Amino acid sequence: MIRYHVNTIVAALALAAPLVASAQPGPIRVGVVTPLSGTYAGIGQQVKWGLDLAAAQINAAGGVMGRKLELVYEDEEANPAVATQKAEKLFQVGKVDFLTGTVNSGSTLAVGQVAERNNRLIATTVSFADSITADKCSPNVFRVNARAGMQSAALADWMASTHKNASVFYLGPDYEMGRSTVAAFKAAAEGKGAKTVGEVFAPLDNKDYSPYFGQIRGARPTVIYTSVAGNDTVRLFTQMAEFGVNRNVQVVGASGTVTSQNLGAIGKAADGFVTGVGYASSIDSEANRKFVAEFEAANKAKPDLYGADSYGVLFLYKAAVEKAKSTDTDKVREAMRGLQWATPQGTKTMRAGDHQAMQDMYAVRAEGGQFRIVGKVAAEAAIGADACTRF
């Protein structure tokens, strides 16, 4: 009789063990929809490097509330239609708690709608279009990187001090980011005395920019502004140098136009290019020097703004989850709003009114394969007014 009871108890415990184990919380799954192929694959590579490094460091330090971070990647191909499909898959099938990685601004806007339908949160670390945290803002979308208007504030400030009353010609990619960045810099530049002498928009993944060169030459600009990115930048700068379009003209552009990912391929044609950025590997701080050393050790390459901001986004998410004491969407959203967190750039603040990160901005010049800081604008002066009205 005693043996029967003992065996029954043992059997009951054996049956209960899997139930107890299954009740233990598993990893926190973070979806990453980013371009791993195509024109923007180099940007996606920096995104992946930054996220992988942050996740490894967070997990080595005990995770988030004792849970490991698990990154689940999908290739968005810099295509909004593909990005929405991949995001839906990650939310519905992958059961991710949070999503990041979108590069194309159209992808970020589209995936933001998917996030709202699924009651999940996303954060972009790359997309520039002002509309993401302005007229097309979403309560479920955050941005940790600098938007186009913030980049423009730093670049326009530098240009006004070095090229007074400049005549500017604009060349951007023909989609949301390209038109947004051109509009933002045009407003900032004209506000400081510059004159617009022309603009054109080329298709994404354009192979030949020479048809636009006659129009540029005819306008006789003193400054050319461009917001092409990735492999498109290599082709544009190479062709401008071949045709002499950039001779005796200052070339400036958006943050993602020339980065550590494409600088080597552009070579001397990039020398003298100036941009406004929220991150440069030359930022002189202990936190940034440590980050650069760790990033280079892990990836055998320097971080650019995409790598740095992608690294920082997981520390934002970690801080928000620990503040909320939960991964519940509503609780994490509220915890993120107004949150301050440490990044390689310094302390950032997630503005509650529009979910746009506040940070100092820099003007940097490319010279000899390196970027040198040539100007700075404080966060409060760069960010401008909150233009979100949806929440």
Disulfide bonds with the S-S distance in Angstrom:
Cys137-Cys388 2.05
